[in-house]
């Protein structure tokens, strides 16, 4: 089964991690003045996924963290994962 754009959360520890990563994703996106829909199109996902990540509803997959890293030309260390 192929990995989806996010992993459903099942533990509170993952919720905290998702919140922290989501907040950092939003900071990057807002700094570049991108709407969620524009950002989603650039990395090959849907606007709803971006919303879920930024709100800490789901944890972004490694695949999409790498796409975000490439889009913003940052290190994965920025996400502290």
Buried (B, 14 or more C-beta within 10 A) or exposed (E): EEEEBBBEBEEEEBBEBBBBBBBBBBEBBEEEEBEBEEBBBBBEBEBBBBBBBBEBBBBBBEBBBEBBBEBBEEEEEBBEE
